[in-house]
Amino acid sequence: MATKEKIGTVVSNRMDKTIVITVEDKYAHPIYGKTLKKTNRFMAHDEQNSCGIGDKVIISETRPLSRKKRWAVKQILTKTQISN
């Protein structure tokens, strides 16, 4: 069986080897047809701590690594430069 993959944006990287990403899903309302957005947050394993806030990443499903962490970073699509 193929593993699931999702594309999302990193919103937090404060934890060690863990990032939080948001995945946005757009769908049409079943009756009215209006386009709605649904946002899900996933915790993913980042072994090298290489992801920064705002990066676009691909995550893939993996075995449970902790209570809330069932995803791992597969690839970083775009890096962002945030200046403080």
C-alpha positions in Angstrom: 0.0 0.0 0.0 1.3 3.4 -0.9 2.1 5.9 1.8 0.1 9.1 2.0 1.9 12.4 1.2 0.8 16.0 1.9 2.2 19.4 0.9 2.1 22.2 3.5 3.8 25.2 5.1 5.9 25.1 8.2 4.4 27.2 11.0 6.6 26.2 14.0 10.1 24.7 14.4 10.7 25.4 18.1 10.8 21.7 19.1 13.9 19.5 18.6 13.6 17.4 15.5 9.9 18.3 15.1 8.0 20.8 13.0 4.4 21.8 12.8 2.9 22.3 9.3 -0.4 23.4 8.1 -2.1 21.8 5.1 -4.9 23.8 3.4 -7.7 22.0 1.6 -10.2 23.8 -0.6 -13.6 22.3 -1.4 -17.0 23.3 -2.6 -19.9 23.5 -0.2 -22.2 20.6 -1.0 -25.4 22.7 -1.4 -24.3 26.3 -2.1 -21.2 25.7 -4.1 -19.1 28.3 -2.3 -15.4 27.4 -2.1 -14.4 26.8 1.5 -10.9 26.4 3.1 -10.1 23.8 5.7 -6.8 23.9 7.5 -5.2 20.9 9.3 -2.1 21.0 11.4 0.4 18.0 11.5 3.5 17.4 13.6 6.3 15.9 11.5 9.7 14.5 12.2 12.6 16.7 10.9 15.8 14.7 11.6 18.4 17.4 10.7 16.3 20.4 12.0 16.7 21.9 8.5 13.2 23.4 8.1 12.4 27.0 8.9 9.2 28.9 9.4 7.5 29.5 6.0 9.2 26.7 4.1 7.0 24.6 1.9 7.6 20.9 2.5 6.3 17.4 1.5 5.6 15.1 4.4 4.9 11.4 4.2 3.0 9.1 6.6 5.2 6.9 8.9 4.9 4.7 12.0 4.0 6.5 15.2 7.1 8.3 16.5 5.4 9.9 19.5 1.9 10.6 20.8 1.1 13.2 18.1 3.8 12.6 15.5 3.0 10.2 12.6 4.5 12.1 9.7 8.1 12.7 8.5 9.6 15.3 6.2 10.3 13.8 2.8 11.5 16.9 0.9 11.8 20.7 1.3 10.3 22.3 -1.8 11.0 26.0 -1.1 13.1 27.7 1.6 12.2 31.2 2.8 14.6 33.8 4.1 13.1 35.5 7.2 15.0 38.5 8.5 14.6 39.4 12.1 
